[in-house]
Amino acid sequence: MNRGALLKVVEAKYTRADLPEFRPGDTVRVAYRVKEGNRTRVQNFEGIVIKIKRNGYNTSFTVRKVSYGVGVERIFPLNSPLIEKIEIVQRGRARRAKLYFIRELSEREIRRKLRADRKRIGQDQERARVAEEEAEAAQDATQTASEGEPSPE
């Protein structure tokens, strides 16, 4: 087995599929496990995604927030086991892939530039509802099959 194929196998094993898809401009809340001394706790970091560096398994994303008037940026590896979950708070509509320009903008100007994409929010909710209905239908089908009744199809 050559090196490239071996890397793909290992990366596929550790790539996380449980995280939602998001894009630059989206406001996300990242729950990240932090170790302090001998105990660990979950720390939430909420801000705007300004960059996603796609590099296969080593994909990372940068989140920026303003805390007490000071801009704070944090880079998270996407496939890190320390990420508990990523919540999409608000979808944004950005016209660029790297949003470095928001570093110089005020919060009001950022809101104006990255208008909430209400259409994408509605589509996401619709997809979640349809997936939930399909899961319920599949569960009902397995229950009826396990009871020994022939399926209605």
DSSP file (Angstrom, degrees, kcal/mol; ACC not computed):
  #  RESIDUE AA STRUCTURE BP1 BP2  ACC     N-H-->O    O-->H-N    N-H-->O    O-->H-N    TCO  KAPPA ALPHA  PHI   PSI    X-CA   Y-CA   Z-CA
    1    1 A M              0   0    0      0, 0.0     2,-0.0     0, 0.0     0, 0.0   0.000 360.0 360.0 360.0 128.4    0.0    0.0    0.0
    2    2 A N     >  -     0   0    0      1,-0.1     4,-2.0     4,-0.0     5,-0.2  -0.269 360.0-104.3 -79.0 170.4    1.5    3.3   -1.0
    3    3 A R  H  > S+     0   0    0      1,-0.2     4,-2.5     2,-0.2     5,-0.2   0.871 116.4  53.4 -63.8 -40.9    1.8    6.3    1.3
    4    4 A G  H  > S+     0   0    0      1,-0.2     4,-2.1     2,-0.2    -1,-0.2   0.908 110.3  46.7 -63.2 -43.0   -1.1    8.3   -0.2
    5    5 A A  H  > S+     0   0    0      2,-0.2     4,-1.9     1,-0.2    -1,-0.2   0.891 112.1  51.1 -66.6 -39.2   -3.6    5.4    0.1
    6    6 A L  H  X S+     0   0    0     -4,-2.0     4,-2.3     1,-0.2    -2,-0.2   0.909 109.1  50.8 -64.1 -42.1   -2.5    4.8    3.7
    7    7 A L  H  X S+     0   0    0     -4,-2.5     4,-3.0     1,-0.2     5,-0.2   0.908 108.6  52.2 -61.6 -41.9   -3.0    8.5    4.5
    8    8 A K  H  X S+     0   0    0     -4,-2.1     4,-2.3     1,-0.2    -1,-0.2   0.895 109.5  49.4 -62.2 -40.0   -6.5    8.4    3.0
    9    9 A V  H  X S+     0   0    0     -4,-1.9     4,-1.4     2,-0.2    -1,-0.2   0.933 114.7  43.6 -64.9 -46.0   -7.5    5.4    5.1
   10   10 A V  H  X S+     0   0    0     -4,-2.3     4,-1.4     1,-0.2    -2,-0.2   0.918 114.6  49.5 -66.8 -43.4   -6.2    7.0    8.3
   11   11 A E  H  X S+     0   0    0     -4,-3.0     4,-1.3     1,-0.2    -1,-0.2   0.894 107.8  54.3 -63.6 -39.6   -7.7   10.4    7.6
   12   12 A A  H  < S+     0   0    0     -4,-2.3    -1,-0.2    -5,-0.2    -2,-0.2   0.859 105.9  54.0 -62.3 -34.5  -11.1    8.8    6.8
   13   13 A K  H  < S+     0   0    0     -4,-1.4    -1,-0.2     1,-0.2    -2,-0.2   0.881 117.4  34.3 -66.7 -38.0  -11.1    7.1   10.2
   14   14 A Y  H  < S+     0   0    0     -4,-1.4     2,-0.3    -3,-0.2    -1,-0.2   0.448  87.9 112.4-101.9  -1.4  -10.5   10.3   12.1
   15   15 A T     <  -     0   0    0     -4,-1.3     2,-0.5    -5,-0.1    42,-0.1  -0.563  66.5-129.2 -73.1 133.3  -12.5   12.8    9.9
   16   16 A R        +     0   0    0     -2,-0.3     3,-0.1     1,-0.1    -2,-0.1  -0.711  29.9 174.7 -90.0 129.3  -15.6   14.0   11.8
   17   17 A A        +     0   0    0     -2,-0.5    -1,-0.1     1,-0.1    -2,-0.0   0.431  67.5  79.6-106.9  -3.7  -18.9   13.8   10.0
   18   18 A D  S    S+     0   0    0      2,-0.1    -1,-0.1    67,-0.0    -2,-0.0   0.449  72.7  94.6 -86.4   0.3  -21.0   15.0   13.0
   19   19 A L  S    S-     0   0    0     -3,-0.1    68,-0.1    66,-0.1    66,-0.0  -0.704  77.5-115.2 -95.7 144.5  -20.2   18.7   12.5
   20   20 A P        -     0   0    0      0, 0.0     2,-0.4     0, 0.0    -1,-0.1  -0.295  29.6-106.0 -73.6 160.2  -22.5   21.0   10.5
   21   21 A E        +     0   0    0     67,-0.0     2,-0.3    -2,-0.0    67,-0.0  -0.721  47.4 167.9 -84.5 134.0  -21.5   22.7    7.2
   22   22 A F        -     0   0    0     -2,-0.4    69,-0.0     4,-0.0     3,-0.0  -0.938  18.4-151.3-142.3 164.8  -20.8   26.4    7.6
   23   23 A R    >   -     0   0    0     -2,-0.3     3,-2.0    69,-0.1    26,-0.3  -0.842  40.0 -72.3-132.2 165.7  -19.2   29.1    5.5
   24   24 A P  T 3  S+     0   0    0      0, 0.0    70,-0.5     0, 0.0    26,-0.2  -0.383 119.1  38.1 -58.4 137.8  -17.3   32.3    6.0
   25   25 A G  T 3  S+     0   0    0     24,-2.6    68,-0.2     1,-0.4     2,-0.2   0.099  87.7 119.8 103.9 -20.3  -19.8   35.0    7.3
   26   26 A D    <   -     0   0    0     -3,-2.0    23,-2.7    66,-0.2     2,-0.6  -0.512  63.4-130.2 -76.0 144.7  -21.8   32.6    9.5
   27   27 A T  E     -AB  48  90A   0     63,-3.1    62,-2.1    21,-0.2    63,-1.8  -0.871  36.1-179.9 -94.1 123.7  -21.9   33.2   13.2
   28   28 A V  E     -AB  47  88A   0     19,-2.6    19,-2.1    -2,-0.6     2,-0.5  -0.866  28.4-143.7-125.7 156.5  -21.1   30.1   15.1
   29   29 A R  E     -AB  46  87A   0     58,-2.8    58,-2.8    -2,-0.3     2,-0.6  -0.978  20.1-161.9-119.0 115.5  -20.7   28.9   18.7
   30   30 A V  E     -AB  45  86A   0     15,-2.7    15,-2.0    -2,-0.5     2,-0.7  -0.872   7.6-153.6-102.6 121.1  -17.9   26.5   19.2
   31   31 A A  E     -AB  44  85A   0     54,-2.8    53,-2.8    -2,-0.6    54,-1.0  -0.859  24.0-177.2 -93.6 112.7  -17.9   24.4   22.3
   32   32 A Y  E     -AB  43  83A   0     11,-2.9    11,-3.2    -2,-0.7     2,-0.4  -0.938  26.2-125.9-120.8 130.7  -14.3   23.5   23.0
   33   33 A R  E     -A   42   0A   0     49,-3.0     2,-0.4    -2,-0.4     9,-0.2  -0.615  29.1-169.3 -77.1 126.4  -12.9   21.3   25.7
   34   34 A V  E     -A   41   0A   0      7,-3.4     7,-2.5    -2,-0.4     2,-0.6  -0.954  13.2-144.4-119.5 135.2  -10.2   23.2   27.7
   35   35 A K  E     -A   40   0A   0     -2,-0.4     2,-0.5     5,-0.2     5,-0.2  -0.880  17.7-180.0-102.0 122.7   -7.9   21.5   30.2
   36   36 A E  E >   -A   39   0A   0      3,-2.9     3,-1.8    -2,-0.6     2,-0.4  -0.942  63.2 -50.7-122.3 107.4   -7.0   23.6   33.3
   37   37 A G  T 3  S-     0   0    0     -2,-0.5    -2,-0.0     1,-0.3     0, 0.0  -0.525 121.7 -19.9  67.6-120.5   -4.7   21.9   35.7
   38   38 A N  T 3  S+     0   0    0     -2,-0.4     2,-0.3    -3,-0.1    -1,-0.3   0.332 126.5  70.0-104.8   7.4   -6.3   18.5   36.4
   39   39 A R  E <   -A   36   0A   0     -3,-1.8    -3,-2.9     2,-0.0     2,-0.3  -0.896  64.3-147.1-124.1 155.6   -9.8   19.3   35.3
   40   40 A T  E     +A   35   0A   0     -2,-0.3     2,-0.3    -5,-0.2    -5,-0.2  -0.895  16.4 177.2-118.7 151.0  -11.4   19.9   32.0
   41   41 A R  E     -A   34   0A   0     -7,-2.5    -7,-3.4    -2,-0.3     2,-0.5  -0.945  31.9-108.1-144.5 165.0  -14.3   22.1   31.1
   42   42 A V  E     -A   33   0A   0     -2,-0.3     2,-0.5    -9,-0.2    -9,-0.2  -0.860  30.0-164.7-101.1 126.9  -16.2   23.2   28.0
   43   43 A Q  E     -A   32   0A   0    -11,-3.2   -11,-2.9    -2,-0.5     2,-0.4  -0.940   9.8-143.7-113.5 128.9  -15.6   26.8   26.8
   44   44 A N  E     -A   31   0A   0     -2,-0.5     2,-0.5   -13,-0.2   -13,-0.2  -0.750  13.4-172.2 -92.0 137.4  -18.0   28.4   24.3
   45   45 A F  E     -A   30   0A   0    -15,-2.0   -15,-2.7    -2,-0.4     2,-0.5  -0.967   6.6-172.5-129.8 113.4  -16.5   30.8   21.7
   46   46 A E  E     +A   29   0A   0     -2,-0.5     2,-0.3   -17,-0.2   -17,-0.2  -0.916  27.4 106.7-113.7 130.0  -19.1   32.6   19.6
   47   47 A G  E     -A   28   0A   0    -19,-2.1   -19,-2.6    -2,-0.5     2,-0.4  -0.960  64.9 -58.6-174.2-170.6  -18.1   34.8   16.6
   48   48 A I  E     -AC  27  64A   0     16,-2.8    16,-2.6    -2,-0.3     2,-0.6  -0.755  44.8-123.5 -94.4 133.5  -18.1   35.2   12.9
   49   49 A V  E     + C   0  63A   0    -23,-2.7   -24,-2.6    -2,-0.4    14,-0.2  -0.662  34.6 172.2 -73.6 117.5  -16.2   32.7   10.7
   50   50 A I  E     +     0   0A   0     12,-2.3    49,-2.9    -2,-0.6     2,-0.3   0.622  61.1  15.2-103.0 -15.6  -13.7   34.8    8.8
   51   51 A K  E     - C   0  62A   0     11,-1.1    11,-2.6    47,-0.2     2,-0.4  -0.976  49.1-164.8-158.8 141.0  -11.7   32.0    7.1
   52   52 A I  E     - C   0  61A   0     45,-0.4     2,-0.9    -2,-0.3     9,-0.2  -0.984  13.5-159.7-124.8 119.4  -11.8   28.3    6.4
   53   53 A K  E     - C   0  60A   0      7,-3.1     7,-2.0    -2,-0.4     2,-0.7  -0.856  10.5-156.2-100.1 104.5   -8.5   26.8    5.3
   54   54 A R        +     0   0    0     -2,-0.9     3,-0.1     5,-0.2     5,-0.1  -0.716  33.1 147.8 -87.4 116.0   -9.3   23.6    3.5
   55   55 A N    >   -     0   0    0     -2,-0.7     3,-1.7     1,-0.5     2,-0.2  -0.309  61.4-103.1-143.7  51.8   -6.4   21.2    3.7
   56   56 A G  G >  S-     0   0    0      1,-0.3     3,-1.2     2,-0.2    -1,-0.5  -0.421 100.1  -3.3  63.9-128.6   -8.0   17.8    3.7
   57   57 A Y  G 3  S+     0   0    0      1,-0.3    22,-0.4    -2,-0.2    -1,-0.3   0.811 133.6  62.6 -64.8 -30.0   -7.9   16.3    7.2
   58   58 A N  G <  S+     0   0    0     -3,-1.7    -1,-0.3    20,-0.1    -2,-0.2   0.081  72.7 146.6 -86.5  24.4   -6.0   19.3    8.5
   59   59 A T    <   -     0   0    0     -3,-1.2    19,-2.7    18,-0.1    20,-0.5  -0.362  23.3-179.6 -61.8 137.0   -8.8   21.8    7.6
   60   60 A S  E     -CD  53  77A   0     -7,-2.0    -7,-3.1    17,-0.3     2,-0.3  -0.925  14.2-154.9-135.5 162.2   -9.1   24.6   10.1
   61   61 A F  E     -CD  52  76A   0     15,-2.4    15,-3.0    -2,-0.3     2,-0.5  -0.983  10.6-137.4-139.2 151.1  -11.3   27.6   10.5
   62   62 A T  E     -CD  51  75A   0    -11,-2.6   -12,-2.3    -2,-0.3   -11,-1.1  -0.920  14.4-165.3-112.9 130.7  -10.9   31.0   12.2
   63   63 A V  E     -CD  49  74A   0     11,-2.6    11,-2.5    -2,-0.5     2,-0.4  -0.947   5.5-162.8-116.1 134.6  -13.6   32.6   14.3
   64   64 A R  E     +CD  48  73A   0    -16,-2.6   -16,-2.8    -2,-0.4     2,-0.3  -0.950  14.0 164.8-121.0 136.9  -13.5   36.3   15.3
   65   65 A K  E     - D   0  72A   0      7,-2.7     7,-3.6    -2,-0.4     2,-0.6  -0.955  33.9-124.2-140.4 162.4  -15.4   38.1   18.0
   66   66 A V  E     - D   0  71A   0     -2,-0.3     2,-0.5     5,-0.2     5,-0.3  -0.950  27.7-174.3-109.6 119.2  -15.1   41.4   19.8
   67   67 A S  E >  S- D   0  70A   0      3,-3.1     3,-1.6    -2,-0.6    -2,-0.0  -0.956  70.7 -21.3-119.3 115.8  -14.8   41.1   23.5
   68   68 A Y  T 3  S-     0   0    0     -2,-0.5    -1,-0.2     1,-0.3     3,-0.1   0.874 128.2 -50.5  53.9  41.5  -14.9   44.3   25.6
   69   69 A G  T 3  S+     0   0    0      1,-0.2     2,-0.5    -3,-0.1    -1,-0.3   0.460 118.9 108.3  81.1   1.0  -13.8   46.3   22.6
   70   70 A V  E <   -D   67   0A   0     -3,-1.6    -3,-3.1     2,-0.0     2,-0.3  -0.946  69.1-126.7-114.7 129.3  -10.9   44.1   21.7
   71   71 A G  E     -D   66   0A   0     -2,-0.5     2,-0.4    -5,-0.3    -5,-0.2  -0.574  26.3-168.5 -74.6 131.5  -11.0   41.8   18.7
   72   72 A V  E     -D   65   0A   0     -7,-3.6    -7,-2.7    -2,-0.3     2,-0.4  -0.986   4.0-171.7-124.4 127.8  -10.2   38.2   19.5
   73   73 A E  E     -D   64   0A   0     -2,-0.4     2,-0.4    -9,-0.2    -9,-0.2  -0.944   1.2-172.6-118.5 141.7   -9.5   35.5   16.8
   74   74 A R  E     -D   63   0A   0    -11,-2.5   -11,-2.6    -2,-0.4     2,-0.5  -0.999  14.1-145.7-135.4 135.3   -9.2   31.9   17.5
   75   75 A I  E     -D   62   0A   0     -2,-0.4   -13,-0.2   -13,-0.2    -2,-0.0  -0.877  17.6-169.6-102.7 126.3   -8.2   29.1   15.0
   76   76 A F  E     -D   61   0A   0    -15,-3.0   -15,-2.4    -2,-0.5     2,-0.5  -0.949  23.3-128.9-116.0 132.5   -9.8   25.7   15.5
   77   77 A P  E >   -D   60   0A   0      0, 0.0     3,-1.5     0, 0.0   -17,-0.3  -0.697  22.3-139.8 -73.6 128.6   -8.8   22.5   13.7
   78   78 A L  T 3  S+     0   0    0    -19,-2.7   -18,-0.1    -2,-0.5   -20,-0.1   0.864  97.2  44.1 -61.8 -39.1  -12.0   21.2   12.2
   79   79 A N  T 3  S+     0   0    0    -20,-0.5    -1,-0.3   -22,-0.4   -19,-0.1   0.189  81.5 135.9 -94.2  17.8  -11.4   17.5   13.0
   80   80 A S    X   -     0   0    0     -3,-1.5     3,-1.2     1,-0.2    -4,-0.0  -0.432  53.5-144.2 -67.6 134.6  -10.2   18.1   16.6
   81   81 A P  T 3  S+     0   0    0      0, 0.0    -1,-0.2     0, 0.0    -3,-0.0   0.626  96.9  71.4 -71.7 -10.9  -11.6   15.7   19.2
   82   82 A L  T 3  S+     0   0    0    -50,-0.1   -49,-3.0   -49,-0.0     2,-0.7   0.632  74.7  94.0 -79.2 -13.2  -11.6   18.6   21.6
   83   83 A I  E <   -B   32   0A   0     -3,-1.2   -51,-0.2   -51,-0.2     3,-0.1  -0.719  54.4-173.9 -81.0 114.9  -14.5   20.3   19.8
   84   84 A E  E     -     0   0A   0    -53,-2.8     2,-0.3    -2,-0.7    -1,-0.2   0.957  63.6 -30.7 -71.3 -52.6  -17.6   19.1   21.5
   85   85 A K  E     -B   31   0A   0    -54,-1.0   -54,-2.8     2,-0.0     2,-0.5  -0.985  47.7-135.3-161.2 161.8  -20.0   20.7   19.0
   86   86 A I  E     -B   30   0A   0     -2,-0.3     2,-0.4   -56,-0.2   -56,-0.2  -0.992  20.8-165.3-125.6 121.7  -20.4   23.6   16.6
   87   87 A E  E     -B   29   0A   0    -58,-2.8   -58,-2.8    -2,-0.5     2,-0.8  -0.894  16.8-137.8-106.5 134.8  -23.7   25.5   16.6
   88   88 A I  E     +B   28   0A   0     -2,-0.4   -60,-0.2   -60,-0.2     3,-0.2  -0.836  23.0 178.4 -91.4 112.2  -24.7   27.8   13.8
   89   89 A V  E     -     0   0A   0    -62,-2.1     2,-0.3    -2,-0.8   -61,-0.2   0.906  67.8  -3.3 -80.0 -44.9  -26.2   30.8   15.5
   90   90 A Q  E     -B   27   0A   0    -63,-1.8   -63,-3.1     2,-0.0     2,-0.3  -0.987  66.4-127.9-152.1 137.5  -26.9   32.8   12.3
   91   91 A R        -     0   0    0     -2,-0.3    26,-1.5   -65,-0.2     2,-0.3  -0.675  28.2-160.5 -83.9 140.5  -26.2   32.3    8.6
   92   92 A G  B     -E  116   0B   0     -2,-0.3     2,-0.7    24,-0.3    24,-0.2  -0.859  16.3-133.1-119.9 157.4  -24.4   35.2    6.9
   93   93 A R        +     0   0    0     22,-1.6    22,-0.4    -2,-0.3     2,-0.3  -0.885  32.2 174.0-112.8 101.6  -24.1   36.1    3.3
   94   94 A A        -     0   0    0     -2,-0.7    20,-0.1   -70,-0.5     5,-0.0  -0.801  27.7-154.8-106.9 148.9  -20.5   36.9    2.4
   95   95 A R  S    S+     0   0    0     -2,-0.3     2,-0.3   -70,-0.0    -1,-0.1   0.294  77.5  56.2-104.4   8.6  -19.2   37.7   -1.0
   96   96 A R  S    S-     0   0    0      1,-0.1     3,-0.1   -72,-0.1    -2,-0.1  -0.934  71.1-137.1-135.9 159.7  -15.7   36.6   -0.3
   97   97 A A  S    S+     0   0    0     -2,-0.3     2,-0.5     1,-0.2   -45,-0.4   0.806  97.5  44.5 -86.1 -31.7  -14.0   33.5    1.0
   98   98 A K        -     0   0    0    -47,-0.1     2,-0.4   -74,-0.1     3,-0.3  -0.965  67.4-166.2-117.2 119.4  -11.6   35.3    3.4
   99   99 A L    >   +     0   0    0    -49,-2.9     3,-1.5    -2,-0.5     4,-0.2  -0.273  38.8 136.1-101.9  46.9  -13.2   38.1    5.4
  100  100 A Y  G >   +     0   0    0     -2,-0.4     3,-1.8     1,-0.3     4,-0.3   0.779  60.8  73.4 -64.3 -25.0  -10.0   39.7    6.6
  101  101 A F  G >  S+     0   0    0     -3,-0.3     3,-1.2     1,-0.3     4,-0.3   0.711  80.5  71.4 -64.7 -19.6  -11.5   43.2    5.9
  102  102 A I  G X  S+     0   0    0     -3,-1.5     3,-0.7     1,-0.3    -1,-0.3   0.627  78.0  79.1 -74.6  -8.9  -13.9   42.9    8.9
  103  103 A R  G <  S+     0   0    0     -3,-1.8    -1,-0.3     1,-0.2    -2,-0.2   0.821  99.0  41.3 -63.8 -29.1  -10.9   43.4   11.2
  104  104 A E  G <  S+     0   0    0     -3,-1.2    -1,-0.2    -4,-0.3     2,-0.2   0.483 100.9  92.4 -96.2  -3.7  -11.0   47.1   10.4
  105  105 A L  S <  S-     0   0    0     -3,-0.7     2,-0.1    -4,-0.3    -3,-0.0  -0.553  73.9-119.3 -93.9 155.2  -14.8   47.5   10.6
  106  106 A S     >  -     0   0    0     -2,-0.2     4,-2.2     1,-0.1     5,-0.2  -0.394  35.9-103.3 -79.6 168.0  -17.1   48.4   13.5
  107  107 A E  H  > S+     0   0    0      1,-0.2     4,-2.2     2,-0.2     5,-0.2   0.873 122.4  53.1 -62.4 -36.3  -19.7   46.0   14.6
  108  108 A R  H  > S+     0   0    0      1,-0.2     4,-1.8     2,-0.2    -1,-0.2   0.915 109.7  47.4 -65.6 -42.6  -22.5   48.0   12.9
  109  109 A E  H  > S+     0   0    0      1,-0.2     4,-2.5     2,-0.2    -2,-0.2   0.863 109.8  54.1 -67.1 -35.0  -20.6   47.9    9.6
  110  110 A I  H  X S+     0   0    0     -4,-2.2     4,-2.8     2,-0.2    -2,-0.2   0.932 107.2  50.4 -63.6 -45.1  -20.0   44.2    9.9
  111  111 A R  H  < S+     0   0    0     -4,-2.2    -1,-0.2     1,-0.2    -2,-0.2   0.889 112.1  48.2 -60.1 -38.6  -23.7   43.6   10.4
  112  112 A R  H >< S+     0   0    0     -4,-1.8     3,-0.5     1,-0.2    -1,-0.2   0.911 114.3  45.0 -69.3 -41.3  -24.5   45.6    7.3
  113  113 A K  H 3< S+     0   0    0     -4,-2.5     2,-0.7     1,-0.3    -2,-0.2   0.887 117.6  44.2 -69.0 -39.0  -21.8   43.8    5.2
  114  114 A L  T 3< S-     0   0    0     -4,-2.8    -1,-0.3    -5,-0.2   -20,-0.1  -0.552  82.6-172.2-107.9  66.1  -22.8   40.4    6.4
  115  115 A R    <   -     0   0    0     -2,-0.7   -22,-1.6    -3,-0.5     2,-0.2  -0.256  36.5 -97.3 -57.7 143.1  -26.6   40.5    6.2
  116  116 A A  B     -E   92   0B   0    -24,-0.2     2,-1.4    -5,-0.1   -24,-0.3  -0.439  31.0-134.2 -63.2 132.0  -28.3   37.5    7.7
  117  117 A D     >  +     0   0    0    -26,-1.5     4,-1.7     1,-0.2     3,-0.3  -0.699  28.8 176.5 -91.5  86.7  -29.2   35.1    4.9
  118  118 A R  H  > S+     0   0    0     -2,-1.4     4,-2.2     1,-0.2    -1,-0.2   0.808  76.1  59.8 -64.6 -30.5  -32.7   34.3    5.9
  119  119 A K  H  > S+     0   0    0      1,-0.2     4,-2.2     2,-0.2    -1,-0.2   0.923 106.0  46.8 -64.4 -43.8  -33.2   32.2    2.8
  120  120 A R  H  > S+     0   0    0     -3,-0.3     4,-2.4     2,-0.2    -2,-0.2   0.874 109.9  54.2 -65.8 -36.5  -30.4   29.8    3.8
  121  121 A I  H  X S+     0   0    0     -4,-1.7     4,-2.1     1,-0.2    -1,-0.2   0.933 110.0  47.0 -62.7 -44.6  -31.7   29.6    7.4
  122  122 A G  H  X S+     0   0    0     -4,-2.2     4,-2.3     1,-0.2    -2,-0.2   0.889 111.4  50.9 -63.4 -40.5  -35.1   28.6    6.1
  123  123 A Q  H  X S+     0   0    0     -4,-2.2     4,-2.6     2,-0.2    -1,-0.2   0.902 109.5  50.8 -64.5 -40.4  -33.6   26.0    3.7
  124  124 A D  H  X S+     0   0    0     -4,-2.4     4,-2.3     2,-0.2    -2,-0.2   0.915 111.2  48.0 -63.1 -42.6  -31.5   24.5    6.6
  125  125 A Q  H  X S+     0   0    0     -4,-2.1     4,-2.2     2,-0.2    -1,-0.2   0.896 111.8  50.1 -65.5 -39.2  -34.6   24.2    8.8
  126  126 A E  H  X S+     0   0    0     -4,-2.3     4,-2.5     2,-0.2    -2,-0.2   0.913 110.4  49.7 -65.1 -42.9  -36.6   22.6    5.9
  127  127 A R  H  X S+     0   0    0     -4,-2.6     4,-2.5     1,-0.2    -2,-0.2   0.910 111.3  49.4 -61.4 -42.0  -33.7   20.1    5.3
  128  128 A A  H  X S+     0   0    0     -4,-2.3     4,-2.1     2,-0.2    -1,-0.2   0.902 111.4  49.3 -64.4 -40.6  -33.7   19.2    9.0
  129  129 A R  H  X S+     0   0    0     -4,-2.2     4,-2.3     2,-0.2    -2,-0.2   0.923 112.4  47.0 -65.0 -44.4  -37.4   18.7    9.1
  130  130 A V  H  X S+     0   0    0     -4,-2.5     4,-2.4     1,-0.2    -2,-0.2   0.909 112.4  49.9 -64.2 -42.5  -37.4   16.5    6.0
  131  131 A A  H  X S+     0   0    0     -4,-2.5     4,-2.2     1,-0.2    -1,-0.2   0.884 110.5  50.8 -63.6 -37.9  -34.5   14.4    7.4
  132  132 A E  H  X S+     0   0    0     -4,-2.1     4,-2.2     2,-0.2    -2,-0.2   0.914 110.4  48.7 -65.5 -42.8  -36.4   14.0   10.7
  133  133 A E  H  X S+     0   0    0     -4,-2.3     4,-2.4     1,-0.2    -2,-0.2   0.903 111.3  50.1 -64.0 -40.9  -39.5   12.9    8.9
  134  134 A E  H  X S+     0   0    0     -4,-2.4     4,-2.4     2,-0.2    -1,-0.2   0.894 110.0  50.7 -64.4 -38.9  -37.5   10.3    6.8
  135  135 A A  H  X S+     0   0    0     -4,-2.2     4,-2.2     2,-0.2    -2,-0.2   0.905 110.9  48.6 -65.2 -40.9  -35.8    9.0   10.0
  136  136 A E  H  X S+     0   0    0     -4,-2.2     4,-2.6     2,-0.2    -2,-0.2   0.909 111.4  50.0 -64.6 -41.5  -39.3    8.6   11.7
  137  137 A A  H  X S+     0   0    0     -4,-2.4     4,-2.2     1,-0.2    -2,-0.2   0.906 111.6  48.1 -64.3 -41.1  -40.6    6.8    8.6
  138  138 A A  H  X S+     0   0    0     -4,-2.4     4,-2.1     2,-0.2    -1,-0.2   0.889 111.6  50.3 -65.8 -38.4  -37.6    4.5    8.5
  139  139 A Q  H  X S+     0   0    0     -4,-2.2     4,-2.0     2,-0.2    -2,-0.2   0.912 110.5  49.4 -66.6 -41.8  -38.0    3.8   12.2
  140  140 A D  H  X S+     0   0    0     -4,-2.6     4,-2.3     1,-0.2    -2,-0.2   0.898 110.1  51.9 -62.3 -40.0  -41.7    3.0   11.8
  141  141 A A  H  X S+     0   0    0     -4,-2.2     4,-1.9     1,-0.2    -2,-0.2   0.894 110.1  47.8 -64.9 -39.9  -40.8    0.7    8.9
  142  142 A T  H  X S+     0   0    0     -4,-2.1     4,-2.0     2,-0.2    -1,-0.2   0.857 110.8  52.2 -70.3 -33.3  -38.3   -1.2   11.0
  143  143 A Q  H  X S+     0   0    0     -4,-2.0     4,-1.3     2,-0.2    -2,-0.2   0.921 110.9  46.1 -68.1 -43.0  -40.8   -1.5   13.9
  144  144 A T  H  <>S+     0   0    0     -4,-2.3     5,-1.2     1,-0.2     4,-0.3   0.876 113.4  50.0 -68.2 -35.1  -43.5   -3.0   11.7
  145  145 A A  H ><5S+     0   0    0     -4,-1.9     3,-1.0     1,-0.2    -1,-0.2   0.863 109.4  51.3 -69.3 -35.2  -41.0   -5.4   10.1
  146  146 A S  H 3<5S+     0   0    0     -4,-2.0    -1,-0.2     1,-0.2    -2,-0.2   0.742 101.1  62.2 -75.4 -21.4  -39.7   -6.5   13.5
  147  147 A E  T 3<5S-     0   0    0     -4,-1.3    -1,-0.2     2,-0.1    -2,-0.2   0.544 117.0-111.7 -79.9  -5.7  -43.3   -7.2   14.7
  148  148 A G  T < 5S+     0   0    0     -3,-1.0    -3,-0.2     1,-0.3    -2,-0.1   0.425  75.7 130.2  92.6  -1.9  -43.6   -9.8   12.0
  149  149 A E      < -     0   0    0     -5,-1.2    -1,-0.3     1,-0.1     2,-0.1  -0.617  65.7-108.5 -82.9 144.3  -46.2   -7.9    9.9
  150  150 A P        -     0   0    0      0, 0.0    -1,-0.1     0, 0.0    -5,-0.0  -0.478  40.5-104.7 -69.1 144.2  -45.5   -7.6    6.3
  151  151 A S        -     0   0    0     -2,-0.1   -10,-0.0     1,-0.1    -9,-0.0  -0.393  24.2-121.4 -69.3 148.6  -44.6   -4.0    5.3
  152  152 A P              0   0    0      0, 0.0    -1,-0.1     0, 0.0   -11,-0.0   0.503 360.0 360.0 -70.8  -2.9  -47.3   -2.0    3.6
  153  153 A E              0   0    0      0, 0.0    -2,-0.1     0, 0.0     0, 0.0   0.469 360.0 360.0 -82.7 360.0  -45.2   -1.4    0.5
